[in-house]
Amino acid sequence: MEGLSHPAIMAHSDEANAACFGAPELREEKSPTRCRTNSRRGLSDPGRRSYPPVEAVRRALEILRAVNRLRIASVTAIHAATHLPKPTIIRMLETLMADGYVARDNMFGGYRVTCKVHELTKGYDGISMIIEASRAPAIELTRRIKWPIGIGVLDGLAISIQFWTGAISPWAHTSTVLGLRPALLSSAMGRAYMAFCPDDEREKILACLRTDPLQDFDLEKETKFRQLLARLRNGGSCGFAVRDPRTEPKQMTTLAMPLMFEDRVLAAISVSFYKSAVPLQNISKQIVAPLSETRQKIEENLALLMRGTGIHGDAIEPVPHGLAPLAPG
């Protein structure tokens, strides 16, 4: 790899990046006065809002949390917990009762949540938790190194890319990779996942690869693949995987590391860059070191979220094929 800058990189200065790509995380700007909530111009920083918070909604949610926490909650107990006026508490409780989230239990002289509150968590699965833990560190890494960062999870015999910062990267090679399913055998994320997942999980996946006629995974290929995975594991906590150099586009490469909780791999994080843009001797400093730092931040976030919800690493289910991925916005 020569230390030559790719034309796509030379075409953009830092100032031009902020002007051309419209990325709120890369620009310092005033909050927009009006903006569609699904627009990439919308701000994700809770401290920078397009509109003031709706106090009535905040109070209703605070009361719902109090009832959930107290199990059987009287108006007096909710008032002591929230310091909201009792007339406000009663109005909010009656609204929550009308929508079916709270019921009055006369046997105990108070209010309780109903099974309908489970509907509020249906969209928050293990993948949502991974994205929540990864989003801010991944965006911050793109701000630092400018290259797009991907987060992928196991999806059958492939990796499903569920989050990507290409929308705010000035040097992204394509409009999006969200929803793509790179192969376990050839992709950087797939190799990182396979190298660091538990032995029993690895053996089950390898058995599926052997029996899948689409994989052409014969004994010779399996032997070489196992040797590759062993070399990656021996790289230690900073070990990273590289995608097959025959993967298109060949002028680029991808490095990936596992995102782990306890002894399980929950996902993988990757960075893609032009080979000619980063000299071989600079890859460790410019790519591997910041990627490793970001991996550590994400794993710390995952540990807090997982332990806070009481979820274990083996409770994270693989993504169902076709689940809509997310992008920064």
Phi and psi in degrees as GROMACS dihedral restraints (atoms count N, CA, C in turn):
[ dihedral_restraints ]
;  ai    aj    ak    al  type     phi  dphi    fc
    3     4     5     6     1   -89.5    20    10
    4     5     6     7     1   155.8    20    10
    6     7     8     9     1   -83.6    20    10
    7     8     9    10     1    50.6    20    10
    9    10    11    12     1  -100.9    20    10
   10    11    12    13     1   136.1    20    10
   12    13    14    15     1   -77.2    20    10
   13    14    15    16     1   137.8    20    10
   15    16    17    18     1   -71.2    20    10
   16    17    18    19     1   144.6    20    10
   18    19    20    21     1   -55.5    20    10
   19    20    21    22     1   -33.7    20    10
   21    22    23    24     1   -65.9    20    10
   22    23    24    25     1   -27.8    20    10
   24    25    26    27     1   -79.2    20    10
   25    26    27    28     1   -42.5    20    10
   27    28    29    30     1   -64.9    20    10
   28    29    30    31     1   -21.2    20    10
   30    31    32    33     1   -76.9    20    10
   31    32    33    34     1   -10.4    20    10
   33    34    35    36     1  -128.6    20    10
   34    35    36    37     1   122.9    20    10
   36    37    38    39     1   -87.8    20    10
   37    38    39    40     1   170.1    20    10
   39    40    41    42     1   -60.5    20    10
   40    41    42    43     1   -36.9    20    10
   42    43    44    45     1   -67.8    20    10
   43    44    45    46     1   -40.5    20    10
   45    46    47    48     1   -66.5    20    10
   46    47    48    49     1   -33.4    20    10
   48    49    50    51     1   -57.4    20    10
   49    50    51    52     1   -49.5    20    10
   51    52    53    54     1   -64.7    20    10
   52    53    54    55     1   -34.4    20    10
   54    55    56    57     1   -77.4    20    10
   55    56    57    58     1   -35.3    20    10
   57    58    59    60     1   -89.6    20    10
   58    59    60    61     1   -30.1    20    10
   60    61    62    63     1  -102.1    20    10
   61    62    63    64     1    -4.2    20    10
   63    64    65    66     1    56.0    20    10
   64    65    66    67     1    38.3    20    10
   66    67    68    69     1   -95.7    20    10
   67    68    69    70     1   116.0    20    10
   69    70    71    72     1   -63.0    20    10
   70    71    72    73     1   -31.4    20    10
   72    73    74    75     1   -73.8    20    10
   73    74    75    76     1   -18.3    20    10
   75    76    77    78     1   -99.1    20    10
   76    77    78    79     1    -8.9    20    10
   78    79    80    81     1  -117.2    20    10
   79    80    81    82     1   148.9    20    10
   81    82    83    84     1   -96.7    20    10
   82    83    84    85     1   117.0    20    10
   84    85    86    87     1  -149.0    20    10
   85    86    87    88     1   164.2    20    10
   87    88    89    90     1   -77.8    20    10
   88    89    90    91     1   149.9    20    10
   90    91    92    93     1   -63.2    20    10
   91    92    93    94     1   136.5    20    10
   93    94    95    96     1   -65.3    20    10
   94    95    96    97     1   145.0    20    10
   96    97    98    99     1   -73.0    20    10
   97    98    99   100     1   -36.3    20    10
   99   100   101   102     1  -140.1    20    10
  100   101   102   103     1   139.6    20    10
  102   103   104   105     1  -163.4    20    10
  103   104   105   106     1   137.3    20    10
  105   106   107   108     1   -62.8    20    10
  106   107   108   109     1   142.5    20    10
  108   109   110   111     1   -67.3    20    10
  109   110   111   112     1   -24.2    20    10
  111   112   113   114     1   -97.5    20    10
  112   113   114   115     1    10.7    20    10
  114   115   116   117     1   -83.0    20    10
  115   116   117   118     1   146.3    20    10
  117   118   119   120     1   -69.7    20    10
  118   119   120   121     1   -13.5    20    10
  120   121   122   123     1   -77.4    20    10
  121   122   123   124     1   -15.7    20    10
  123   124   125   126     1   -65.2    20    10
  124   125   126   127     1   147.1    20    10
  126   127   128   129     1   -95.7    20    10
  127   128   129   130     1   138.6    20    10
  129   130   131   132     1   -99.0    20    10
  130   131   132   133     1   -10.8    20    10
  132   133   134   135     1   -73.2    20    10
  133   134   135   136     1   118.0    20    10
  135   136   137   138     1   -63.2    20    10
  136   137   138   139     1   -17.1    20    10
  138   139   140   141     1   -83.3    20    10
  139   140   141   142     1    -8.3    20    10
  141   142   143   144     1  -126.3    20    10
  142   143   144   145     1    99.1    20    10
  144   145   146   147     1  -111.4    20    10
  145   146   147   148     1   151.9    20    10
  147   148   149   150     1   -76.3    20    10
  148   149   150   151     1   -31.9    20    10
  150   151   152   153     1  -136.7    20    10
  151   152   153   154     1   155.0    20    10
  153   154   155   156     1   -65.4    20    10
  154   155   156   157     1   150.4    20    10
  156   157   158   159     1   -61.3    20    10
  157   158   159   160     1   147.7    20    10
  159   160   161   162     1   -84.6    20    10
  160   161   162   163     1   109.0    20    10
  162   163   164   165     1   -62.0    20    10
  163   164   165   166     1   -35.3    20    10
  165   166   167   168     1   -63.2    20    10
  166   167   168   169     1   -39.1    20    10
  168   169   170   171     1   -66.7    20    10
  169   170   171   172     1   -42.5    20    10
  171   172   173   174     1   -61.7    20    10
  172   173   174   175     1   -40.6    20    10
  174   175   176   177     1   -67.1    20    10
  175   176   177   178     1   -41.6    20    10
  177   178   179   180     1   -61.3    20    10
  178   179   180   181     1   -42.5    20    10
  180   181   182   183     1   -66.9    20    10
  181   182   183   184     1   -37.9    20    10
  183   184   185   186     1   -63.7    20    10
  184   185   186   187     1   -39.8    20    10
  186   187   188   189     1   -69.5    20    10
  187   188   189   190     1   -40.2    20    10
  189   190   191   192     1   -61.7    20    10
  190   191   192   193     1   -41.2    20    10
  192   193   194   195     1   -63.7    20    10
  193   194   195   196     1   -39.7    20    10
  195   196   197   198     1   -64.7    20    10
  196   197   198   199     1   -44.1    20    10
  198   199   200   201     1   -62.7    20    10
  199   200   201   202     1   -42.4    20    10
  201   202   203   204     1   -62.5    20    10
  202   203   204   205     1   -39.0    20    10
  204   205   206   207     1   -73.6    20    10
  205   206   207   208     1   -37.3    20    10
  207   208   209   210     1   -82.8    20    10
  208   209   210   211     1   -12.9    20    10
  210   211   212   213     1    70.6    20    10
  211   212   213   214     1   -70.6    20    10
  213   214   215   216     1  -115.8    20    10
  214   215   216   217     1   113.8    20    10
  216   217   218   219     1  -120.8    20    10
  217   218   219   220     1   123.5    20    10
  219   220   221   222     1   -86.5    20    10
  220   221   222   223     1   165.0    20    10
  222   223   224   225     1   -61.0    20    10
  223   224   225   226     1   -38.8    20    10
  225   226   227   228     1   -63.9    20    10
  226   227   228   229     1   -41.7    20    10
  228   229   230   231     1   -66.8    20    10
  229   230   231   232     1   -39.4    20    10
  231   232   233   234     1   -65.8    20    10
  232   233   234   235     1   -40.2    20    10
  234   235   236   237     1   -61.3    20    10
  235   236   237   238     1   -42.1    20    10
  237   238   239   240     1   -65.6    20    10
  238   239   240   241     1   -32.4    20    10
  240   241   242   243     1   -81.7    20    10
  241   242   243   244     1   -32.6    20    10
  243   244   245   246     1  -110.5    20    10
  244   245   246   247     1   -19.6    20    10
  246   247   248   249     1    62.8    20    10
  247   248   249   250     1    20.3    20    10
  249   250   251   252     1   -84.2    20    10
  250   251   252   253     1   152.3    20    10
  252   253   254   255     1   -61.2    20    10
  253   254   255   256     1   143.5    20    10
  255   256   257   258     1   -61.7    20    10
  256   257   258   259     1   -39.7    20    10
  258   259   260   261     1   -59.4    20    10
  259   260   261   262     1   -37.5    20    10
  261   262   263   264     1   -64.8    20    10
  262   263   264   265     1   -42.4    20    10
  264   265   266   267     1   -60.5    20    10
  265   266   267   268     1   -43.8    20    10
  267   268   269   270     1   -64.4    20    10
  268   269   270   271     1   -43.7    20    10
  270   271   272   273     1   -61.7    20    10
  271   272   273   274     1   -42.9    20    10
  273   274   275   276     1   -67.3    20    10
  274   275   276   277     1   -39.5    20    10
  276   277   278   279     1   -62.8    20    10
  277   278   279   280     1   -42.2    20    10
  279   280   281   282     1   -67.0    20    10
  280   281   282   283     1   -34.1    20    10
  282   283   284   285     1   -66.4    20    10
  283   284   285   286     1   -44.2    20    10
  285   286   287   288     1   -65.8    20    10
  286   287   288   289     1   -34.6    20    10
  288   289   290   291     1   -66.5    20    10
  289   290   291   292     1   -40.9    20    10
  291   292   293   294     1   -62.5    20    10
  292   293   294   295     1   -33.0    20    10
  294   295   296   297     1   -89.8    20    10
  295   296   297   298     1    -2.8    20    10
  297   298   299   300     1    89.2    20    10
  298   299   300   301     1     8.3    20    10
  300   301   302   303     1   -88.9    20    10
  301   302   303   304     1   -20.4    20    10
  303   304   305   306     1  -133.4    20    10
  304   305   306   307     1   144.8    20    10
  306   307   308   309     1  -129.7    20    10
  307   308   309   310     1   148.0    20    10
  309   310   311   312     1   -89.2    20    10
  310   311   312   313     1   128.9    20    10
  312   313   314   315     1  -111.2    20    10
  313   314   315   316     1    98.9    20    10
  315   316   317   318     1   -69.7    20    10
  316   317   318   319     1   -20.1    20    10
  318   319   320   321     1   -64.3    20    10
  319   320   321   322     1   -31.3    20    10
  321   322   323   324     1  -113.6    20    10
  322   323   324   325     1    -1.5    20    10
  324   325   326   327     1    68.7    20    10
  325   326   327   328     1    41.5    20    10
  327   328   329   330     1  -165.8    20    10
  328   329   330   331     1  -167.0    20    10
  330   331   332   333     1  -115.6    20    10
  331   332   333   334     1   150.6    20    10
  333   334   335   336     1  -141.5    20    10
  334   335   336   337     1   158.2    20    10
  336   337   338   339     1   -79.0    20    10
  337   338   339   340     1   156.6    20    10
  339   340   341   342     1  -106.1    20    10
  340   341   342   343     1   176.0    20    10
  342   343   344   345     1   -65.4    20    10
  343   344   345   346     1   -14.8    20    10
  345   346   347   348     1   -65.6    20    10
  346   347   348   349     1   -21.6    20    10
  348   349   350   351     1   -63.5    20    10
  349   350   351   352     1   -21.3    20    10
  351   352   353   354     1   -62.5    20    10
  352   353   354   355     1   -25.4    20    10
  354   355   356   357     1   -62.9    20    10
  355   356   357   358     1   -25.4    20    10
  357   358   359   360     1   -73.4    20    10
  358   359   360   361     1   -14.5    20    10
  360   361   362   363     1  -109.6    20    10
  361   362   363   364     1     0.2    20    10
  363   364   365   366     1   -64.5    20    10
  364   365   366   367     1   -31.7    20    10
  366   367   368   369     1   -85.5    20    10
  367   368   369   370     1    -3.2    20    10
  369   370   371   372     1  -108.6    20    10
  370   371   372   373     1    88.6    20    10
  372   373   374   375     1  -106.4    20    10
  373   374   375   376     1  -166.2    20    10
  375   376   377   378     1   -61.4    20    10
  376   377   378   379     1   -34.9    20    10
  378   379   380   381     1   -67.7    20    10
  379   380   381   382     1   -40.8    20    10
  381   382   383   384     1   -59.4    20    10
  382   383   384   385     1   -39.0    20    10
  384   385   386   387     1   -66.3    20    10
  385   386   387   388     1   -40.3    20    10
  387   388   389   390     1   -62.7    20    10
  388   389   390   391     1   -43.5    20    10
  390   391   392   393     1   -66.0    20    10
  391   392   393   394     1   -40.6    20    10
  393   394   395   396     1   -60.5    20    10
  394   395   396   397     1   -41.5    20    10
  396   397   398   399     1   -71.7    20    10
  397   398   399   400     1   -28.5    20    10
  399   400   401   402     1   -95.6    20    10
  400   401   402   403     1   -25.9    20    10
  402   403   404   405     1   -57.1    20    10
  403   404   405   406     1   -58.1    20    10
  405   406   407   408     1   -63.1    20    10
  406   407   408   409     1   -46.6    20    10
  408   409   410   411     1   -62.3    20    10
  409   410   411   412     1   -36.4    20    10
  411   412   413   414     1   -67.1    20    10
  412   413   414   415     1   -42.0    20    10
  414   415   416   417     1   -65.0    20    10
  415   416   417   418     1   -41.3    20    10
  417   418   419   420     1   -63.1    20    10
  418   419   420   421     1   -37.1    20    10
  420   421   422   423     1   -66.6    20    10
  421   422   423   424     1   -41.2    20    10
  423   424   425   426     1   -62.5    20    10
  424   425   426   427     1   -37.0    20    10
  426   427   428   429     1   -61.5    20    10
  427   428   429   430     1   -35.6    20    10
  429   430   431   432     1   -77.4    20    10
  430   431   432   433     1   -49.3    20    10
  432   433   434   435     1  -106.3    20    10
  433   434   435   436     1    -9.4    20    10
  435   436   437   438     1    75.8    20    10
  436   437   438   439     1   -12.7    20    10
  438   439   440   441     1   -85.7    20    10
  439   440   441   442     1   152.3    20    10
  441   442   443   444     1   -71.7    20    10
  442   443   444   445     1   141.7    20    10
  444   445   446   447     1  -112.8    20    10
  445   446   447   448     1   135.9    20    10
  447   448   449   450     1  -118.8    20    10
  448   449   450   451     1   148.5    20    10
  450   451   452   453     1  -122.7    20    10
  451   452   453   454     1   123.8    20    10
  453   454   455   456     1  -128.4    20    10
  454   455   456   457     1   150.9    20    10
  456   457   458   459     1  -125.7    20    10
  457   458   459   460     1   159.1    20    10
  459   460   461   462     1   -63.8    20    10
  460   461   462   463     1   134.0    20    10
  462   463   464   465     1  -141.8    20    10
  463   464   465   466     1    89.0    20    10
  465   466   467   468     1    67.1    20    10
  466   467   468   469     1  -122.2    20    10
  468   469   470   471     1  -102.6    20    10
  469   470   471   472     1    30.8    20    10
  471   472   473   474     1  -145.9    20    10
  472   473   474   475     1   176.9    20    10
  474   475   476   477     1  -112.7    20    10
  475   476   477   478     1   128.1    20    10
  477   478   479   480     1   -96.6    20    10
  478   479   480   481     1   121.4    20    10
  480   481   482   483     1   -80.0    20    10
  481   482   483   484     1   113.7    20    10
  483   484   485   486     1  -104.7    20    10
  484   485   486   487     1   -16.5    20    10
  486   487   488   489     1  -149.4    20    10
  487   488   489   490     1   141.4    20    10
  489   490   491   492     1  -153.2    20    10
  490   491   492   493     1   135.4    20    10
  492   493   494   495     1   -97.9    20    10
  493   494   495   496     1    17.3    20    10
  495   496   497   498     1   -58.8    20    10
  496   497   498   499     1   -26.9    20    10
  498   499   500   501     1   -63.7    20    10
  499   500   501   502     1   -22.1    20    10
  501   502   503   504     1  -116.4    20    10
  502   503   504   505     1    10.9    20    10
  504   505   506   507     1   -98.7    20    10
  505   506   507   508     1   128.3    20    10
  507   508   509   510     1   -72.5    20    10
  508   509   510   511     1   -13.1    20    10
  510   511   512   513     1  -118.1    20    10
  511   512   513   514     1    21.1    20    10
  513   514   515   516     1   -65.4    20    10
  514   515   516   517     1   137.7    20    10
  516   517   518   519     1   -85.3    20    10
  517   518   519   520     1    -9.4    20    10
  519   520   521   522     1  -150.6    20    10
  520   521   522   523     1   169.0    20    10
  522   523   524   525     1   -70.1    20    10
  523   524   525   526     1   -37.1    20    10
  525   526   527   528     1  -164.3    20    10
  526   527   528   529     1   153.2    20    10
  528   529   530   531     1  -122.2    20    10
  529   530   531   532     1     6.5    20    10
  531   532   533   534     1   -60.9    20    10
  532   533   534   535     1   135.6    20    10
  534   535   536   537     1    86.6    20    10
  535   536   537   538     1   -11.7    20    10
  537   538   539   540     1   -68.7    20    10
  538   539   540   541     1   154.9    20    10
  540   541   542   543     1  -127.5    20    10
  541   542   543   544     1    77.0    20    10
  543   544   545   546     1   -63.3    20    10
  544   545   546   547     1   148.3    20    10
  546   547   548   549     1   -71.8    20    10
  547   548   549   550     1   148.9    20    10
  549   550   551   552     1   -63.1    20    10
  550   551   552   553     1   -36.8    20    10
  552   553   554   555     1   -73.5    20    10
  553   554   555   556     1   -32.8    20    10
  555   556   557   558     1  -112.2    20    10
  556   557   558   559     1   -20.5    20    10
  558   559   560   561     1   -83.4    20    10
  559   560   561   562     1   153.4    20    10
  561   562   563   564     1   -65.1    20    10
  562   563   564   565     1   -42.3    20    10
  564   565   566   567     1   -67.0    20    10
  565   566   567   568     1   -39.6    20    10
  567   568   569   570     1   -63.3    20    10
  568   569   570   571     1   -42.1    20    10
  570   571   572   573     1   -67.4    20    10
  571   572   573   574     1   -39.5    20    10
  573   574   575   576     1   -63.7    20    10
  574   575   576   577     1   -41.9    20    10
  576   577   578   579     1   -61.3    20    10
  577   578   579   580     1   -49.7    20    10
  579   580   581   582     1   -65.8    20    10
  580   581   582   583     1   -33.3    20    10
  582   583   584   585     1   -69.0    20    10
  583   584   585   586     1   -34.9    20    10
  585   586   587   588     1  -111.1    20    10
  586   587   588   589     1    -2.4    20    10
  588   589   590   591     1   -72.6    20    10
  589   590   591   592     1   162.0    20    10
  591   592   593   594     1   -58.9    20    10
  592   593   594   595     1   153.2    20    10
  594   595   596   597     1   -57.9    20    10
  595   596   597   598     1   -42.2    20    10
  597   598   599   600     1   -66.2    20    10
  598   599   600   601     1   -38.2    20    10
  600   601   602   603     1   -66.5    20    10
  601   602   603   604     1   -41.0    20    10
  603   604   605   606     1   -61.5    20    10
  604   605   606   607     1   -43.4    20    10
  606   607   608   609     1   -65.7    20    10
  607   608   609   610     1   -36.6    20    10
  609   610   611   612     1   -64.8    20    10
  610   611   612   613     1   -41.9    20    10
  612   613   614   615     1   -67.2    20    10
  613   614   615   616     1   -42.0    20    10
  615   616   617   618     1   -62.8    20    10
  616   617   618   619     1   -36.6    20    10
  618   619   620   621     1   -64.2    20    10
  619   620   621   622     1   -39.3    20    10
  621   622   623   624     1   -66.3    20    10
  622   623   624   625     1   -38.0    20    10
  624   625   626   627     1   -63.4    20    10
  625   626   627   628     1   -38.5    20    10
  627   628   629   630     1   -65.2    20    10
  628   629   630   631     1   -35.2    20    10
  630   631   632   633     1   -91.9    20    10
  631   632   633   634     1    -6.0    20    10
  633   634   635   636     1   -87.5    20    10
  634   635   636   637     1   114.4    20    10
  636   637   638   639     1   -65.5    20    10
  637   638   639   640     1   -19.7    20    10
  639   640   641   642     1   -77.5    20    10
  640   641   642   643     1   -15.1    20    10
  642   643   644   645     1   -88.0    20    10
  643   644   645   646     1   -25.5    20    10
  645   646   647   648     1    51.8    20    10
  646   647   648   649     1    51.8    20    10
  648   649   650   651     1  -104.3    20    10
  649   650   651   652     1    80.8    20    10
  651   652   653   654     1   -85.6    20    10
  652   653   654   655     1  -179.3    20    10
  654   655   656   657     1   -61.0    20    10
  655   656   657   658     1   -41.8    20    10
  657   658   659   660     1   -63.1    20    10
  658   659   660   661     1   -44.4    20    10
  660   661   662   663     1   -66.7    20    10
  661   662   663   664     1   -38.0    20    10
  663   664   665   666     1   -64.4    20    10
  664   665   666   667     1   -40.7    20    10
  666   667   668   669     1   -62.0    20    10
  667   668   669   670     1   -46.0    20    10
  669   670   671   672     1   -64.9    20    10
  670   671   672   673     1   -38.6    20    10
  672   673   674   675     1   -67.1    20    10
  673   674   675   676     1   -41.0    20    10
  675   676   677   678     1   -63.2    20    10
  676   677   678   679     1   -38.8    20    10
  678   679   680   681     1   -64.1    20    10
  679   680   681   682     1   -40.1    20    10
  681   682   683   684     1   -62.4    20    10
  682   683   684   685     1   -45.7    20    10
  684   685   686   687     1   -63.2    20    10
  685   686   687   688     1   -37.7    20    10
  687   688   689   690     1   -64.5    20    10
  688   689   690   691     1   -41.0    20    10
  690   691   692   693     1   -63.6    20    10
  691   692   693   694     1   -38.3    20    10
  693   694   695   696     1   -65.8    20    10
  694   695   696   697     1   -43.3    20    10
  696   697   698   699     1   -63.9    20    10
  697   698   699   700     1   -35.7    20    10
  699   700   701   702     1   -71.3    20    10
  700   701   702   703     1   -10.0    20    10
  702   703   704   705     1   -73.6    20    10
  703   704   705   706     1    -9.1    20    10
  705   706   707   708     1    81.1    20    10
  706   707   708   709     1  -164.9    20    10
  708   709   710   711     1   -66.1    20    10
  709   710   711   712     1   -21.4    20    10
  711   712   713   714     1   -97.1    20    10
  712   713   714   715     1     8.7    20    10
  714   715   716   717     1   -64.4    20    10
  715   716   717   718     1   144.0    20    10
  717   718   719   720     1  -136.7    20    10
  718   719   720   721     1   156.7    20    10
  720   721   722   723     1  -107.7    20    10
  721   722   723   724     1   151.6    20    10
  723   724   725   726     1  -119.8    20    10
  724   725   726   727     1   140.3    20    10
  726   727   728   729     1   -71.4    20    10
  727   728   729   730     1   160.5    20    10
  729   730   731   732     1   -57.1    20    10
  730   731   732   733     1   126.2    20    10
  732   733   734   735     1   -64.2    20    10
  733   734   735   736     1   -12.1    20    10
  735   736   737   738     1   -84.1    20    10
  736   737   738   739     1    -4.4    20    10
  738   739   740   741     1   -73.3    20    10
  739   740   741   742     1   136.4    20    10
  741   742   743   744     1   -80.9    20    10
  742   743   744   745     1   148.4    20    10
  744   745   746   747     1   -75.9    20    10
  745   746   747   748     1   133.0    20    10
  747   748   749   750     1   -71.5    20    10
  748   749   750   751     1   -16.1    20    10
  750   751   752   753     1   -77.5    20    10
  751   752   753   754     1    -4.4    20    10
  753   754   755   756     1  -116.4    20    10
  754   755   756   757     1   165.4    20    10
  756   757   758   759     1  -140.5    20    10
  757   758   759   760     1   166.4    20    10
  759   760   761   762     1  -135.2    20    10
  760   761   762   763     1   134.8    20    10
  762   763   764   765     1  -111.6    20    10
  763   764   765   766     1   146.3    20    10
  765   766   767   768     1  -143.5    20    10
  766   767   768   769     1   152.1    20    10
  768   769   770   771     1  -134.1    20    10
  769   770   771   772     1   153.2    20    10
  771   772   773   774     1   -78.2    20    10
  772   773   774   775     1   151.3    20    10
  774   775   776   777     1  -109.4    20    10
  775   776   777   778     1   115.9    20    10
  777   778   779   780     1  -119.3    20    10
  778   779   780   781     1   152.1    20    10
  780   781   782   783     1  -135.2    20    10
  781   782   783   784     1   123.9    20    10
  783   784   785   786     1    57.0    20    10
  784   785   786   787     1  -123.3    20    10
  786   787   788   789     1  -106.0    20    10
  787   788   789   790     1    12.8    20    10
  789   790   791   792     1  -110.9    20    10
  790   791   792   793     1   147.8    20    10
  792   793   794   795     1   -91.8    20    10
  793   794   795   796     1   119.3    20    10
  795   796   797   798     1   -91.7    20    10
  796   797   798   799     1   -29.9    20    10
  798   799   800   801     1  -166.4    20    10
  799   800   801   802     1  -174.8    20    10
  801   802   803   804     1  -137.9    20    10
  802   803   804   805     1   148.4    20    10
  804   805   806   807     1  -116.3    20    10
  805   806   807   808     1   139.4    20    10
  807   808   809   810     1  -136.3    20    10
  808   809   810   811     1   159.8    20    10
  810   811   812   813     1  -135.2    20    10
  811   812   813   814     1   133.2    20    10
  813   814   815   816     1  -113.5    20    10
  814   815   816   817     1   140.3    20    10
  816   817   818   819     1  -154.0    20    10
  817   818   819   820     1   158.5    20    10
  819   820   821   822     1   -71.7    20    10
  820   821   822   823     1   133.8    20    10
  822   823   824   825     1   -60.4    20    10
  823   824   825   826     1   -37.1    20    10
  825   826   827   828     1   -76.4    20    10
  826   827   828   829     1   -11.3    20    10
  828   829   830   831     1   -87.8    20    10
  829   830   831   832     1   -24.8    20    10
  831   832   833   834     1  -123.5    20    10
  832   833   834   835     1   107.9    20    10
  834   835   836   837     1   -57.0    20    10
  835   836   837   838     1   147.5    20    10
  837   838   839   840     1   -53.6    20    10
  838   839   840   841     1   -40.8    20    10
  840   841   842   843     1   -71.7    20    10
  841   842   843   844     1   -12.0    20    10
  843   844   845   846     1  -102.9    20    10
  844   845   846   847     1    -4.7    20    10
  846   847   848   849     1   -60.9    20    10
  847   848   849   850     1   -41.3    20    10
  849   850   851   852     1   -59.6    20    10
  850   851   852   853     1   -45.6    20    10
  852   853   854   855     1   -76.3    20    10
  853   854   855   856     1   -44.4    20    10
  855   856   857   858     1   -84.2    20    10
  856   857   858   859     1   -26.5    20    10
  858   859   860   861     1  -118.8    20    10
  859   860   861   862     1   -56.3    20    10
  861   862   863   864     1   -65.5    20    10
  862   863   864   865     1   -47.4    20    10
  864   865   866   867     1   -62.1    20    10
  865   866   867   868     1   -51.0    20    10
  867   868   869   870     1   -65.4    20    10
  868   869   870   871     1   -33.0    20    10
  870   871   872   873     1   -65.8    20    10
  871   872   873   874     1   -39.8    20    10
  873   874   875   876     1   -65.3    20    10
  874   875   876   877     1   -39.7    20    10
  876   877   878   879     1   -62.2    20    10
  877   878   879   880     1   -42.7    20    10
  879   880   881   882     1   -66.5    20    10
  880   881   882   883     1   -40.2    20    10
  882   883   884   885     1   -57.1    20    10
  883   884   885   886     1   -42.9    20    10
  885   886   887   888     1   -64.0    20    10
  886   887   888   889     1   -41.2    20    10
  888   889   890   891     1   -62.1    20    10
  889   890   891   892     1   -43.8    20    10
  891   892   893   894     1   -65.1    20    10
  892   893   894   895     1   -42.5    20    10
  894   895   896   897     1   -64.9    20    10
  895   896   897   898     1   -34.9    20    10
  897   898   899   900     1   -65.0    20    10
  898   899   900   901     1   -41.8    20    10
  900   901   902   903     1   -63.7    20    10
  901   902   903   904     1   -42.6    20    10
  903   904   905   906     1   -61.3    20    10
  904   905   906   907     1   -41.9    20    10
  906   907   908   909     1   -62.1    20    10
  907   908   909   910     1   -42.1    20    10
  909   910   911   912     1   -63.9    20    10
  910   911   912   913     1   -44.6    20    10
  912   913   914   915     1   -68.6    20    10
  913   914   915   916     1   -43.6    20    10
  915   916   917   918     1   -65.5    20    10
  916   917   918   919     1   -45.4    20    10
  918   919   920   921     1   -71.9    20    10
  919   920   921   922     1   -31.0    20    10
  921   922   923   924     1   -68.5    20    10
  922   923   924   925     1   -28.0    20    10
  924   925   926   927     1  -100.6    20    10
  925   926   927   928     1    -4.8    20    10
  927   928   929   930     1    75.2    20    10
  928   929   930   931     1    17.5    20    10
  930   931   932   933     1   -89.4    20    10
  931   932   933   934     1   139.7    20    10
  933   934   935   936     1   -98.6    20    10
  934   935   936   937     1   159.0    20    10
  936   937   938   939     1   -57.4    20    10
  937   938   939   940     1   -35.2    20    10
  939   940   941   942     1   -77.9    20    10
  940   941   942   943     1    -2.2    20    10
  942   943   944   945     1   -85.5    20    10
  943   944   945   946     1   -10.7    20    10
  945   946   947   948     1   -77.2    20    10
  946   947   948   949     1   117.3    20    10
  948   949   950   951     1   -88.2    20    10
  949   950   951   952     1   148.4    20    10
  951   952   953   954     1   -58.2    20    10
  952   953   954   955     1   153.0    20    10
  954   955   956   957     1   -70.5    20    10
  955   956   957   958     1   133.5    20    10
  957   958   959   960     1   -65.1    20    10
  958   959   960   961     1   139.6    20    10
  960   961   962   963     1   -60.5    20    10
  961   962   963   964     1   130.9    20    10
  963   964   965   966     1    95.5    20    10
  964   965   966   967     1    -1.4    20    10
  966   967   968   969     1   -63.8    20    10
  967   968   969   970     1   135.4    20    10
  969   970   971   972     1   -69.7    20    10
  970   971   972   973     1   125.2    20    10
  972   973   974   975     1   -81.0    20    10
  973   974   975   976     1   172.6    20    10
  975   976   977   978     1  -119.4    20    10
  976   977   978   979     1   153.4    20    10
  978   979   980   981     1  -130.1    20    10
  979   980   981   982     1   156.5    20    10
  981   982   983   984     1   -63.6    20    10
  982   983   984   985     1   140.9    20    10
